[in-house]
Amino acid sequence: MAEHGTFTPRPVVLLTPEETATFLVRDMNVFYGDNHALQHVTLNVPSRQITALIGPSGCGKSTFLRCLNRMNDTILGCRVTGELTLDTHAILGRAVDPVEVRKRVGMVFQRPNPFPMSVYDNVAYGPRRHGARNRGVLDRIVEETLRKSALWDEVKDKLRHSAFDLSGGQQQRLCIARALAVQPDVLLMDEPSSALDPISTFKIEELMLELKEHYTIVIVTHNMYQASRVADFTGFFLHGELIEYGPTVEIFERPIDPRTDDYVRGRFG
C-alpha cells in the first residue's frame, strides 16, 4: 500500500510502446468555456486490449472518452487542445471529418438507446447511411454483427420486431451490434452495464472479452469489480487529471499514488 504524502508518478507514456497503441494522447486539455475540465492528459491506449477509466463522478473520464471520437465537438463552447492520433493519424483539427472518425471509433452509451425501428433496421442503419443498399449484403452484415454481439440466437426470429420489445440487456447488446455494423476499429463504452441487472452485466462483460480479439475497447466504469475483471489497463482520473495509469493488476494491487489506493479500496468516491 502506498504511503500517504510520498509517491513517484508512474511514467504513463512508456507503459505501452507507440507501435502497439491505437491512440496516442499527448498533453490533452479540454475546456468548457472557462472550465478546465481535463488537464494535461498523456497516455497510450494499447491495441486490442480493454482499457478501463475509473474515478468519481465529474472527474473527467467521460470527457476523455468523448475526445476519442470527437463527440465533444457537439458541445457548444467545448475546446480541445493537445495531440491525439488514431493509428498514427492526427484526428483533432478542422481538416479532419469527425463523421469519419466516428465511423472508425464506435460508441455505446450508459443506457441502451435503440432507434424506434426494428431490430434489423437498427443494425442496418449505419451501413445504409454509408451507402449499402443491396439486400443480400445488408442481411449478411446484420447476421454477422448480431453474432459478434452474442445476440443472433435470441433475436433471429424477431428481426422485424421493434427493438423496444427486447430486454434491457438485449437492447444494450443490440446497440453494440449497431456500433459494430460499420466495421470500426475501436469501441468506446460509457458505463455500458450500469443500468443492467447482474446477469445482463455478466453477458456484456463476456462479450467485451470476446470482442477485444478484434477491437480496441475503452470503457468508463464506476464498478471496481468490473474494471478488475475485464480491463487489461486502467486509468484513474480525479479532478480532471489522470492520476495514475497502468496494468490493471498494478493499479488495484500495487498503486503508486495514495489517491489511487484510497479510491480502489473504497475510502472515497
Secondary structure, DSSP 4 states (H G I P E B T S, - for coil): -PPTT------GGGSS-GGGEEEEEEEEEEEETTEEEEEEEEEEEETTSEEEEE-STTSSHHHHHHHTTTGGGGSTTEEEEEEEEETTEE--STTS-HHHHHHHEEEE-SS----SSBHHHHHHHHHHHTT---HHHHHHHHHHHHHHTT-HHHHTT-TTSBGGGS-HHHHHHHHHHHHHTT--SEEEEESTTTTS-HHHHHHHHHHHHHHTTTSEEEEE-S-HHHHHHH-SEEEEEETTEEEEEEEHHHHHHS-SSHHHHHHHTTS--
